[in-house]
Amino acid sequence: MDDYRRIADAVAADIAAGRLRPGERLAPQRVFARRHRIANSTAARVYGELSRRGLVTGEVGRGTFVRARAAEPALADPGGAPVDLQLNFPVLPEQSALLANSLARVLRPDVLAEALQPGGVTGTAPARAAAAELLARTGWQPSPEQILFTGNGKQSLAATMAALVPVGGRLGVEALTYPVVRTIATRLGITLVPLEMDDHGVVPDALRAAAVRAVYLQPALHNPLGVTMPEARRAEVVAVSAELDLPVIEDAVYTFLCDEPPLAALAPDRTVVVDSLSKRIAPGLTVGFVVPPAQLFDRIATSVRGGGWTAPRFALDVAAHHIADGTAAVIQRAKRADAMARQRLVAEKLDVRADPRAYHCWWELPPPWRADTFAAAAAREGIAVTPAAAFAIGQAPNAVRLALASPPLDRLAAALDVLAGIAREPTGAP
């Protein structure tokens, strides 16, 4: 796909998601070109493509504006909000009561006095013990002394990337990857190198050809593909990383939904595991974890401190209480069942690729649909989905990711029916 069309796809995704609202003015073309490091002529082609798709309109002397939608979303709730299949923050109806009961202990004056003390990158002994219990999986048990804490999962990623890859350095990532990694890399001056993937995940030989300082991978419940790397592929990836002496950043944020052993179980000396609580428990409880090997511990701890990414003591103490009294485990079990119920709905209605344990799935669209036009059509029906361009490092396929966690089951079912109907329409050609 030409570069200008790929960039147009990304802008179209922002419009479909509501990040660019009807009536909002786009940046002047020369400013847009500078931001995206493209030629002015390429920026003009991007704006022309957006206009051709009916997403923007130009007004002489005033600029280019996002066009208003033709109709109110069909599935929008009374407040006008679309059905959100973009963001994955699972919050179960019963979990607030569970968390409130658990939180009561932390709010005792004597306990609260301790929780309001300054925190640190290594947290407290109870927090380390609780985190080690929470993060353990079959075949892998981190030591409490091995764990560092940050304010959230994004900070864990940023601190680890900054510690392992210098400014101007290269980080290998799966060709379809978590979009925030791209944002962090830009801010840190790191170049992302896309690694070829197949149905089992990253292709091991792609690591040999990449010439990178480290690699970022999601072996379990990959975002956006929703697939899990099989045991044989894990062993191959670990063997190549050993051959190249290549550090691996393993994103484990969705592993609370499964029990797959991490790459760290096979390569403990070169794998850094990053995780967080926002999806495991609730988006408002933002504690991040970094589990580095011993030889990288001090370097990453220094990066956490230097970036100002240390977790607040109060959040650590709250998290430790939720883990120690079993509340976190109860919520995790309930979310596993909830994710599987949602995937059963998807399997009934759409032909998608996904691990049945995941909270998201990847839909390769039938021709002649393109991802951006499908997302726009879904938005007109009150459903927000994410086109592949948001995840692609390079060329984007004609696919969308569906995040399944947010809507109630009945609204999710109705939205999936609408999406299936859109996909059957013969109007997807650009």
Phi, psi and chi 1 to 4 in degrees:
 res  aa     phi    psi   chi1   chi2   chi3   chi4
   1 MET       -  137.1 -179.2 -178.1  -67.1      -
   2 ASP   -59.7  149.1  -65.4  -26.8      -      -
   3 ASP   -57.4  -40.1  -77.7  -12.8      -      -
   4 TYR   -65.1  -33.5   82.6   93.5      -      -
   5 ARG   -73.6  -35.6  -67.0 -179.5   67.2 -176.9
   6 ARG   -62.7  -43.1  175.8  175.1   55.4   79.5
   7 ILE   -67.8  -38.7  -63.0  169.6      -      -
   8 ALA   -61.8  -38.0      -      -      -      -
   9 ASP   -59.7  -41.4  -75.0  -14.4      -      -
  10 ALA   -65.8  -41.2      -      -      -      -
  11 VAL   -65.6  -41.3  177.9      -      -      -
  12 ALA   -60.0  -37.5      -      -      -      -
  13 ALA   -64.7  -39.9      -      -      -      -
  14 ASP   -63.5  -37.8  -74.0  -19.7      -      -
  15 ILE   -68.3  -44.9  -66.4  171.2      -      -
  16 ALA   -62.7  -34.8      -      -      -      -
  17 ALA   -81.4  -10.7      -      -      -      -
  18 GLY    88.3    3.6      -      -      -      -
  19 ARG   -70.2  -28.9  -69.4 -174.5  -71.3  -90.8
  20 LEU  -112.8  117.7  -72.2  172.6      -      -
  21 ARG   -96.6  156.0  -60.2 -179.6  179.5  -82.2
  22 PRO   -52.8  132.4  -27.9   35.9      -      -
  23 GLY    90.3  -11.5      -      -      -      -
  24 GLU   -73.7  139.1 -172.8  169.7  -18.1      -
  25 ARG   -86.5  131.4 -178.8  178.9  176.5  178.2
  26 LEU   -77.7  159.9  -59.8 -174.0      -      -
  27 ALA   -63.5  149.5      -      -      -      -
  28 PRO   -54.1  150.8  -24.6   34.1      -      -
  29 GLN   -59.4  -36.1  -70.8 -177.7   16.4      -
  30 ARG   -69.0  -34.6   64.7 -179.2 -178.7  -77.1
  31 VAL   -69.9  -42.8  175.0      -      -      -
  32 PHE   -58.2  -44.0 -175.1   93.0      -      -
  33 ALA   -61.3  -42.3      -      -      -      -
  34 ARG   -66.2  -42.7 -169.0  160.9   57.2 -113.8
  35 ARG   -61.6  -38.6  -75.0  178.0 -175.7  168.3
  36 HIS   -97.2    2.7  -68.9  -93.9      -      -
  37 ARG    56.9   48.2  -60.4  179.1 -178.1  177.8
  38 ILE  -127.3  167.5   56.7  177.6      -      -
  39 ALA   -72.0  154.4      -      -      -      -
  40 ASN   -58.8  -36.1  -71.4  -17.3      -      -
  41 SER   -66.2  -34.9   59.0      -      -      -
  42 THR   -68.6  -39.8  -56.9      -      -      -
  43 ALA   -60.9  -39.6      -      -      -      -
  44 ALA   -63.0  -37.7      -      -      -      -
  45 ARG   -68.3  -36.7  -63.8 -176.4   75.2 -173.0
  46 VAL   -60.1  -48.5  170.9      -      -      -
  47 TYR   -65.4  -37.6  -80.9   42.0      -      -
  48 GLY   -63.9  -39.8      -      -      -      -
  49 GLU   -65.3  -41.7  174.7   70.0    7.8      -
  50 LEU   -63.5  -38.7  -67.6  169.7      -      -
  51 SER   -66.6  -41.3  178.2      -      -      -
  52 ARG   -60.9  -34.3 -174.0 -173.9   66.6   78.4
  53 ARG   -79.6   -3.6  -61.6  179.3 -168.0  179.0
  54 GLY    78.4   19.5      -      -      -      -
  55 LEU   -93.2  -24.2  -61.2  175.7      -      -
  56 VAL  -135.5  164.0  -58.5      -      -      -
  57 THR  -137.8  139.8 -177.9      -      -      -
  58 GLY   -99.7  138.2      -      -      -      -
  59 GLU  -121.4  120.5  -61.0 -178.5   20.0      -
  60 VAL   -56.6  128.0  177.3      -      -      -
  61 GLY    82.4   -9.1      -      -      -      -
  62 ARG  -116.4  -35.7  -64.5 -169.1   62.8 -135.6
  63 GLY   128.1 -162.0      -      -      -      -
  64 THR  -114.6  132.5  -57.7      -      -      -
  65 PHE  -127.5  147.8  -62.4   80.9      -      -
  66 VAL   -68.4  132.0  177.9      -      -      -
  67 ARG   -76.8  147.5  -66.2 -172.7   65.0  171.5
  68 ALA   -70.3  147.8      -      -      -      -
  69 ARG   -70.5  151.1  -73.6 -166.2  -75.2  -94.7
  70 ALA   -72.3  -29.7      -      -      -      -
  71 ALA  -146.4  159.6      -      -      -      -
  72 GLU   -68.4  144.0  -74.3  -62.7  -47.6      -
  73 PRO   -58.9  136.4  -23.9   33.3      -      -
  74 ALA   -69.4  -32.5      -      -      -      -
  75 LEU  -103.4    6.4  -80.7 -178.3      -      -
  76 ALA   -62.0  145.8      -      -      -      -
  77 ASP   -74.8  174.8   64.8   22.7      -      -
  78 PRO   -57.1  -25.5  -27.7   35.8      -      -
  79 GLY   -83.6   -2.1      -      -      -      -
  80 GLY    92.2    0.1      -      -      -      -
  81 ALA   -77.5  138.5      -      -      -      -
  82 PRO   -74.7  167.1   28.0  -34.1      -      -
  83 VAL   -70.7  118.8  177.4      -      -      -
  84 ASP   -89.5  102.8 -176.2    3.8      -      -
  85 LEU  -110.9   27.6  -59.1 -174.4      -      -
  86 GLN  -104.9  -46.3  -76.1 -165.1  -49.8      -
  87 LEU  -102.1  138.9  -61.5  178.7      -      -
  88 ASN  -113.2   86.4 -114.8   -7.5      -      -
  89 PHE  -125.6   86.6  -74.1  111.2      -      -
  90 PRO   -67.9  121.6   22.4  -30.9      -      -
  91 VAL  -130.2  114.3  177.8      -      -      -
  92 LEU   -85.6  147.0  -55.2  179.4      -      -
  93 PRO   -56.3  -35.9  -24.0   33.0      -      -
  94 GLU   -85.6   -7.7   65.8  -87.4   18.4      -
  95 GLN   -76.6  -24.7   73.5  178.3   58.0      -
  96 SER   -62.2  -41.6  -66.0      -      -      -
  97 ALA   -64.9  -40.7      -      -      -      -
  98 LEU   -61.3  -45.7  -69.7  168.7      -      -
  99 LEU   -67.0  -37.3  -66.4  171.3      -      -
 100 ALA   -61.9  -43.3      -      -      -      -
 101 ASN   -63.2  -41.5  -70.1  -24.8      -      -
 102 SER   -68.0  -37.4  177.9      -      -      -
 103 LEU   -69.1  -22.7 -170.0   60.0      -      -
 104 ALA   -55.8  -37.2      -      -      -      -
 105 ARG   -64.8  -39.0  -75.0 -170.9   57.2 -153.7
 106 VAL   -66.5  -27.7 -176.7      -      -      -
 107 LEU   -85.0   -1.2  -61.8 -178.6      -      -
 108 ARG   -61.4  138.7  -80.1  176.1   19.7 -152.9
 109 PRO   -53.3  -42.1  -28.1   35.6      -      -
 110 ASP   -67.5  -39.2   57.3  -31.9      -      -
 111 VAL   -72.4  -40.5  178.8      -      -      -
 112 LEU   -63.6  -37.0 -176.3   59.2      -      -
 113 ALA   -57.5  -39.8      -      -      -      -
 114 GLU   -70.8  -40.3  -75.4  -64.1  -45.8      -
 115 ALA   -66.1  -21.5      -      -      -      -
 116 LEU   -91.0    6.6  -64.4  179.0      -      -
 117 GLN   -76.7  162.5  -64.0  -61.8  -47.3      -
 118 PRO   -60.6  149.5  -20.7   31.8      -      -
 119 GLY  -100.1 -172.0      -      -      -      -
 120 GLY  -158.5  169.1      -      -      -      -
 121 VAL   -65.6  -26.8  -66.1      -      -      -
 122 THR   -97.8    3.9   55.7      -      -      -
 123 GLY    63.8 -146.5      -      -      -      -
 124 THR  -118.8  164.6   63.6      -      -      -
 125 ALA   -58.3  -45.6      -      -      -      -
 126 PRO   -62.2  -38.0  -24.2   34.6      -      -
 127 ALA   -66.1  -40.3      -      -      -      -
 128 ARG   -65.1  -43.1  -69.8 -167.6  -63.4  -85.7
 129 ALA   -64.2  -41.9      -      -      -      -
 130 ALA   -65.5  -43.0      -      -      -      -
 131 ALA   -63.9  -40.7      -      -      -      -
 132 ALA   -61.5  -38.2      -      -      -      -
 133 GLU   -66.7  -43.5  174.4 -171.5  -20.3      -
 134 LEU   -66.0  -42.1 -179.0   78.4      -      -
 135 LEU   -82.6  -14.8  -60.6  177.0      -      -
 136 ALA   -60.5  140.5      -      -      -      -
 137 ARG  -136.9  169.8  -77.5 -176.2  -90.6  158.8
 138 THR   -52.6  123.6  -61.0      -      -      -
 139 GLY    83.6    2.9      -      -      -      -
 140 TRP  -151.0  126.8 -175.4   65.9      -      -
 141 GLN  -135.7  103.6  172.8   69.6   59.0      -
 142 PRO   -67.2  147.5   25.5  -33.0      -      -
 143 SER   -77.5  139.9  164.6      -      -      -
 144 PRO   -54.7  -35.5  -27.3   35.6      -      -
 145 GLU   -71.9   -9.0  -71.8   69.9   32.9      -
 146 GLN   -90.6   -7.0 -165.6 -179.3   -4.1      -
 147 ILE  -100.6  133.9  -62.5  171.5      -      -
 148 LEU  -111.8  153.5  -62.1  167.2      -      -
 149 PHE  -121.0  141.2  -61.8   93.7      -      -
 150 THR  -129.2  178.8   67.0      -      -      -
 151 GLY   -72.0  -27.6      -      -      -      -
 152 ASN  -166.4  177.2   55.9   48.9      -      -
 153 GLY   -64.7  -36.5      -      -      -      -
 154 LYS   -62.3  -39.5  -62.4  178.6 -178.7   67.4
 155 GLN   -67.6  -35.4  -67.6  179.3    0.0      -
 156 SER   -60.6  -43.9  -66.3      -      -      -
 157 LEU   -63.6  -46.9  -80.9  174.7      -      -
 158 ALA   -61.3  -45.5      -      -      -      -
 159 ALA   -62.7  -40.6      -      -      -      -
 160 THR   -70.6  -43.7  -56.3      -      -      -
 161 MET   -61.4  -42.8  -71.1  166.7   59.9      -
 162 ALA   -64.4  -34.0      -      -      -      -
 163 ALA   -74.6  -32.4      -      -      -      -
 164 LEU   -97.3  -24.6  -61.9 -176.3      -      -
 165 VAL  -125.3  120.6 -175.1      -      -      -
 166 PRO   -73.9  166.2   29.5  -35.9      -      -
 167 VAL   -56.4  129.3  174.3      -      -      -
 168 GLY    87.9   -6.6      -      -      -      -
 169 GLY   -80.5  173.7      -      -      -      -
 170 ARG  -116.1  132.1  -69.1  158.3   56.6   91.2
 171 LEU  -117.9  123.5  174.0   68.2      -      -
 172 GLY   -77.7  135.3      -      -      -      -
 173 VAL  -138.0  154.5  -62.1      -      -      -
 174 GLU   -58.8  146.0  -68.8  139.3  -36.8      -
 175 ALA   -58.7  -28.7      -      -      -      -
 176 LEU  -115.6  123.1  -67.1  162.8      -      -
 177 THR  -147.8  173.5 -166.9      -      -      -
 178 TYR   -61.7  120.4  177.3   39.4      -      -
 179 PRO   -60.0  -30.6  -22.6   32.8      -      -
 180 VAL   -63.7  -26.9  170.6      -      -      -
 181 VAL   -60.4  -38.4  171.7      -      -      -
 182 ARG   -64.9  -41.5 -178.8  162.9   50.0 -168.1
 183 THR   -63.5  -45.4  -56.7      -      -      -
 184 ILE   -62.4  -44.3  -66.3  171.1      -      -
 185 ALA   -60.6  -40.7      -      -      -      -
 186 THR   -60.9  -44.2  -61.2      -      -      -
 187 ARG   -68.2  -30.0  -67.9  177.7  177.8  173.7
 188 LEU   -91.1   -2.4  -65.1  176.2      -      -
 189 GLY    72.1   31.1      -      -      -      -
 190 ILE  -103.5  138.7  -67.9  171.5      -      -
 191 THR   -93.5  126.8  -61.3      -      -      -
 192 LEU   -88.9  134.5  -62.8 -175.6      -      -
 193 VAL  -114.7  114.0  178.6      -      -      -
 194 PRO   -69.7  135.8   24.5  -31.7      -      -
 195 LEU  -108.5  133.6  -56.5  173.4      -      -
 196 GLU   -58.4  143.1 -178.9 -174.1   -5.8      -
 197 MET  -125.6  156.7  -57.1  179.8   72.2      -
 198 ASP  -131.6 -164.0   60.9   18.0      -      -
 199 ASP   -65.7  -15.2  -71.3  -16.8      -      -
 200 HIS  -103.2    2.6  -61.6  -54.1      -      -
 201 GLY   114.8 -154.5      -      -      -      -
 202 VAL   -64.0  141.0   68.0      -      -      -
 203 VAL   -82.4  122.0  174.5      -      -      -
 204 PRO   -54.1  -40.2  -27.7   36.0      -      -
 205 ASP   -63.8  -23.2  -78.2  -15.8      -      -
 206 ALA   -64.3  -29.2      -      -      -      -
 207 LEU   -66.3  -38.4  -62.7  175.3      -      -
 208 ARG   -65.3  -35.3  -67.2 -169.3  177.4   93.7
 209 ALA   -86.0   -8.7      -      -      -      -
 210 ALA   -82.3  -28.3      -      -      -      -
 211 ALA    53.7   62.5      -      -      -      -
 212 VAL  -119.6  163.4  -65.7      -      -      -
 213 ARG   -85.9  -25.4  -64.2  -69.6  -67.0  -95.5
 214 ALA  -160.8  171.9      -      -      -      -
 215 VAL  -136.1  140.4   60.7      -      -      -
 216 TYR  -109.4  124.2  164.9   81.1      -      -
 217 LEU  -134.8  155.4  -60.0  175.3      -      -
 218 GLN  -124.4   83.8  -56.4  172.0   78.8      -
 219 PRO   -68.8  -29.4  -16.6   29.9      -      -
 220 ALA  -113.5  128.5      -      -      -      -
 221 LEU    51.2   55.3  -54.8 -178.0      -      -
 222 HIS   -52.1  137.5  178.7  -82.1      -      -
 223 ASN  -106.5  113.2  178.8   24.6      -      -
 224 PRO  -102.0   -6.4   37.3  -39.2      -      -
 225 LEU   -73.6  -21.8  -63.3  179.6      -      -
 226 GLY    67.6   26.6      -      -      -      -
 227 VAL  -113.5  162.7  -62.6      -      -      -
 228 THR  -123.5  132.9  -63.4      -      -      -
 229 MET   -68.2  124.9 -168.0 -179.1  -69.6      -
 230 PRO   -69.8  165.1   22.6  -30.5      -      -
 231 GLU   -58.4  -42.6 -176.9  178.0   -8.0      -
 232 ALA   -63.7  -40.5      -      -      -      -
 233 ARG   -67.4  -38.3  176.3   58.9   55.3   85.9
 234 ARG   -57.9  -45.2  -70.6  166.9 -176.1 -104.5
 235 ALA   -62.5  -39.8      -      -      -      -
 236 GLU   -64.6  -44.7  -69.1  178.8   89.5      -
 237 VAL   -62.5  -42.6  168.7      -      -      -
 238 VAL   -63.9  -40.3  163.8      -      -      -
 239 ALA   -63.2  -42.1      -      -      -      -
 240 VAL   -68.7  -40.1  173.9      -      -      -
 241 SER   -63.7  -33.9   69.5      -      -      -
 242 ALA   -68.5  -42.5      -      -      -      -
 243 GLU   -58.5  -39.1  171.5 -168.0  -36.3      -
 244 LEU   -93.7   -2.9  -58.8  174.4      -      -
 245 ASP    51.5   50.4 -166.3   22.4      -      -
 246 LEU  -105.3  120.1 -171.2   66.0      -      -
 247 PRO   -66.1  142.7  -15.5   28.4      -      -
 248 VAL  -118.2  126.3  176.8      -      -      -
 249 ILE   -95.6  114.7  -55.5  169.8      -      -
 250 GLU  -105.0  113.5  179.5  172.2    4.0      -
 251 ASP   -84.2  115.3 -169.6  -26.3      -      -
 252 ALA  -111.5   22.1      -      -      -      -
 253 VAL   -63.3  -27.4   71.5      -      -      -
 254 TYR  -100.4    5.8  -81.2  110.6      -      -
 255 THR   -74.3   -7.3   56.4      -      -      -
 256 PHE   -66.5  -14.2   70.4   95.4      -      -
 257 LEU   -91.6   -4.7  -64.8  171.8      -      -
 258 CYS  -147.3 -177.2   63.5      -      -      -
 259 ASP  -131.7   31.5 -160.4   30.4      -      -
 260 GLU   -68.1  135.5  -58.0  -71.2  -22.6      -
 261 PRO   -65.9  140.2   22.5  -31.9      -      -
 262 PRO   -75.0  165.5   29.8  -34.7      -      -
 263 LEU   -58.6  -27.5  -63.0  176.8      -      -
 264 ALA   -61.3  -24.1      -      -      -      -
 265 ALA   -69.4  -29.0      -      -      -      -
 266 LEU   -95.4  -28.7  -59.8  175.0      -      -
 267 ALA  -134.9   66.7      -      -      -      -
 268 PRO   -65.8  -21.2   23.8  -33.6      -      -
 269 ASP   -85.8   -8.8  -65.8  -25.0      -      -
 270 ARG  -136.6    7.8   64.0  177.8   52.5   82.7
 271 THR  -108.9  130.7  -54.6      -      -      -
 272 VAL  -108.5  118.3 -178.1      -      -      -
 273 VAL   -93.5  129.7  175.7      -      -      -
 274 VAL  -119.3  142.6  -62.8      -      -      -
 275 ASP  -155.8  176.4 -154.4  -27.3      -      -
 276 SER  -159.9  175.6   77.7      -      -      -
 277 LEU  -100.8  -12.2  -72.9 -176.7      -      -
 278 SER   -60.0  -37.5   60.6      -      -      -
 279 LYS   -91.7  -34.0  -61.6 -173.1 -168.5  -58.4
 280 ARG   -60.9  -43.3  -75.6  177.0 -179.3  -95.7
 281 ILE  -117.6  -70.7  -60.9 -177.5      -      -
 282 ALA  -161.3  148.1      -      -      -      -
 283 PRO   -62.8  -23.5   17.8  -29.6      -      -
 284 GLY   -81.1   -8.7      -      -      -      -
 285 LEU  -106.6   92.0 -176.4   56.0      -      -
 286 THR  -106.8   92.5   56.3      -      -      -
 287 VAL  -120.9  132.4  174.5      -      -      -
 288 GLY  -108.8  153.5      -      -      -      -
 289 PHE  -124.5  142.2  -51.4  101.2      -      -
 290 VAL  -128.6  128.1 -174.0      -      -      -
 291 VAL  -120.9   90.7 -171.7      -      -      -
 292 PRO   -93.1  159.7   30.9  -27.2      -      -
 293 PRO   -67.6  161.7   22.0  -28.8      -      -
 294 ALA   -55.7  -40.1      -      -      -      -
 295 GLN   -71.9  -14.7   67.4  -91.0   27.0      -
 296 LEU  -107.2   -2.3  -63.9  175.5      -      -
 297 PHE   -59.8  -52.5 -173.9   91.0      -      -
 298 ASP   -64.9  -39.0  -70.8  -18.2      -      -
 299 ARG   -63.5  -43.9 -169.5 -165.7  -51.6  180.0
 300 ILE   -74.2  -35.9  -65.0  176.9      -      -
 301 ALA   -60.1  -41.4      -      -      -      -
 302 THR   -63.7  -38.5  -61.0      -      -      -
 303 SER   -64.8  -40.6 -179.6      -      -      -
 304 VAL   -61.6  -46.9  174.0      -      -      -
 305 ARG   -63.5  -47.0  -68.1 -170.1 -166.3   96.2
 306 GLY   -65.5  -30.5      -      -      -      -
 307 GLY   -83.7   -5.2      -      -      -      -
 308 GLY    69.4   34.3      -      -      -      -
 309 TRP  -105.6   16.1  -66.5  -44.3      -      -
 310 THR   -68.6  140.2  -55.8      -      -      -
 311 ALA   -72.3  140.9      -      -      -      -
 312 PRO   -64.1  142.7  -16.7   28.5      -      -
 313 ARG   -60.8  -39.0  169.9   70.7 -178.3  -86.6
 314 PHE   -60.4  -45.9 -179.5   75.4      -      -
 315 ALA   -61.8  -38.9      -      -      -      -
 316 LEU   -63.4  -44.8  -74.8 -176.7      -      -
 317 ASP   -67.1  -39.4  -77.0   12.3      -      -
 318 VAL   -61.7  -47.4  169.1      -      -      -
 319 ALA   -60.6  -43.8      -      -      -      -
 320 ALA   -60.7  -39.4      -      -      -      -
 321 HIS   -65.0  -44.3  -84.6   81.6      -      -
 322 HIS   -62.0  -34.7  -70.0  -29.1      -      -
 323 ILE   -76.7  -47.8  -62.6  164.9      -      -
 324 ALA   -64.2  -35.6      -      -      -      -
 325 ASP   -89.5    4.9   69.6    6.6      -      -
 326 GLY    89.1   -3.5      -      -      -      -
 327 THR   -61.5  -43.6  -60.2      -      -      -
 328 ALA   -61.1  -40.4      -      -      -      -
 329 ALA   -66.3  -39.6      -      -      -      -
 330 VAL   -62.2  -45.4  170.9      -      -      -
 331 ILE   -65.1  -40.5  -67.1  172.9      -      -
 332 GLN   -62.1  -45.0  177.4  170.8  -61.2      -
 333 ARG   -61.9  -41.2  -74.0 -165.8  -63.0  -89.0
 334 ALA   -65.0  -38.1      -      -      -      -
 335 LYS   -70.4  -33.6  -72.7 -174.4  176.0 -179.1
 336 ARG   -60.7  -45.4  -73.3 -172.9  176.0 -167.8
 337 ALA   -65.8  -39.1      -      -      -      -
 338 ASP   -64.7  -44.1 -178.6   59.5      -      -
 339 ALA   -61.5  -41.9      -      -      -      -
 340 MET   -67.2  -36.8  -66.5 -177.7   73.7      -
 341 ALA   -63.3  -39.9      -      -      -      -
 342 ARG   -68.5  -38.7  -68.8  166.7 -174.4  -89.0
 343 GLN   -66.5  -32.4  -74.0  -73.1   -3.1      -
 344 ARG   -64.1  -38.7  -74.3 -166.9  -66.9  -89.0
 345 LEU   -60.5  -45.8  -89.5 -179.6      -      -
 346 VAL   -61.2  -43.9  173.6      -      -      -
 347 ALA   -61.9  -30.4      -      -      -      -
 348 GLU   -72.2  -26.3  -67.6  171.0    5.4      -
 349 LYS  -115.8  -25.1  -61.1  174.4 -177.4  -63.2
 350 LEU  -134.2  156.0  -57.9  176.7      -      -
 351 ASP   -98.2   90.6 -178.7   15.4      -      -
 352 VAL  -126.4  170.1  -59.3      -      -      -
 353 ARG  -108.4  127.0  178.1  168.2   62.3  166.6
 354 ALA  -170.6  149.2      -      -      -      -
 355 ASP   -72.7  130.8 -172.4  -51.7      -      -
 356 PRO   -64.4   -5.6   21.1  -32.1      -      -
 357 ARG   -96.7   -5.9  -58.8  166.7  -67.3 -177.9
 358 ALA   -85.0  157.8      -      -      -      -
 359 TYR   -93.7   11.5 -102.4  128.8      -      -
 360 HIS  -150.5  166.1   54.3  -85.2      -      -
 361 CYS  -147.7  162.8   59.2      -      -      -
 362 TRP  -116.7  122.9 -174.5 -110.8      -      -
 363 TRP  -115.0  109.7 -170.4    6.9      -      -
 364 GLU   -81.9  114.4  -65.1  176.8   -8.2      -
 365 LEU   -73.9  145.6  -62.7  168.9      -      -
 366 PRO   -71.6  146.3   26.9  -34.2      -      -
 367 PRO   -67.3  151.3   22.8  -31.3      -      -
 368 PRO   -94.4   19.0   34.5  -35.6      -      -
 369 TRP   -63.9  141.0  -79.4  107.5      -      -
 370 ARG  -109.6  152.6  -79.4 -179.5   37.9 -177.7
 371 ALA   -58.9  -42.8      -      -      -      -
 372 ASP   -69.6  -40.2   61.3  -49.5      -      -
 373 THR   -71.3  -32.9   52.6      -      -      -
 374 PHE   -66.6  -43.6 -174.8   88.1      -      -
 375 ALA   -61.3  -39.0      -      -      -      -
 376 ALA   -66.4  -40.6      -      -      -      -
 377 ALA   -65.1  -39.9      -      -      -      -
 378 ALA   -64.3  -40.3      -      -      -      -
 379 ALA   -62.5  -35.9      -      -      -      -
 380 ARG   -65.2  -23.1  -73.4 -166.8  -68.1  -89.5
 381 GLU   -96.3    8.3  -62.4  -64.2  -30.5      -
 382 GLY    83.8   26.9      -      -      -      -
 383 ILE  -128.0  125.1  -54.4  168.7      -      -
 384 ALA  -100.2  119.4      -      -      -      -
 385 VAL  -124.6  167.4  -57.0      -      -      -
 386 THR  -113.3  118.1  -52.5      -      -      -
 387 PRO   -67.9  157.8  -15.6   29.0      -      -
 388 ALA   -58.9  -28.8      -      -      -      -
 389 ALA   -58.0  -26.9      -      -      -      -
 390 ALA   -66.3  -22.0      -      -      -      -
 391 PHE  -109.4  -10.8  -53.7   96.2      -      -
 392 ALA   -85.6  132.8      -      -      -      -
 393 ILE  -101.6   87.2  -51.5  -61.3      -      -
 394 GLY   116.4 -145.2      -      -      -      -
 395 GLN   -70.3  136.9 -176.7  169.7  -29.4      -
 396 ALA  -101.7  135.9      -      -      -      -
 397 PRO   -76.9  170.8   28.2  -33.5      -      -
 398 ASN   -85.3   83.7  -78.1  -38.5      -      -
 399 ALA  -151.9  162.2      -      -      -      -
 400 VAL  -133.6  151.9  -65.1      -      -      -
 401 ARG   -98.6  136.5 -170.7 -161.6   70.6  167.0
 402 LEU  -110.5  116.3  -53.6 -179.7      -      -
 403 ALA   -88.9  123.0      -      -      -      -
 404 LEU  -100.4   -6.0  -51.9  174.6      -      -
 405 ALA   -78.7  -27.9      -      -      -      -
 406 SER   -79.9  -49.8  -64.0      -      -      -
 407 PRO   -74.7  153.1    7.1   -1.3      -      -
 408 PRO   -57.6  157.7  -20.0   30.8      -      -
 409 LEU   -59.0  -38.1  -78.8  171.4      -      -
 410 ASP   -67.8  -39.3   58.0  -17.1      -      -
 411 ARG   -70.9  -35.1  -66.5 -166.0   79.9 -147.9
 412 LEU   -62.2  -45.8  174.4   61.1      -      -
 413 ALA   -59.6  -44.6      -      -      -      -
 414 ALA   -63.7  -40.8      -      -      -      -
 415 ALA   -64.6  -41.3      -      -      -      -
 416 LEU   -63.7  -37.3  -65.6  173.6      -      -
 417 ASP   -62.1  -42.1  -76.6  -25.0      -      -
 418 VAL   -65.1  -43.7  170.8      -      -      -
 419 LEU   -62.7  -40.9  -66.8  177.4      -      -
 420 ALA   -61.4  -38.7      -      -      -      -
 421 GLY   -65.9  -41.8      -      -      -      -
 422 ILE   -60.0  -44.7  -65.7  172.0      -      -
 423 ALA   -61.6  -27.0      -      -      -      -
 424 ARG   -82.3  -12.1  -71.2 -168.6  -66.4  -91.9
 425 GLU   -71.0  143.3  -65.5  175.2    2.0      -
 426 PRO   -86.9   31.1   33.0  -34.2      -      -
 427 THR  -114.7   17.4   54.9      -      -      -
 428 GLY   -82.1   -6.8      -      -      -      -
 429 ALA   -67.1  138.1      -      -      -      -
 430 PRO   -67.4      -   25.2  -31.7      -      -
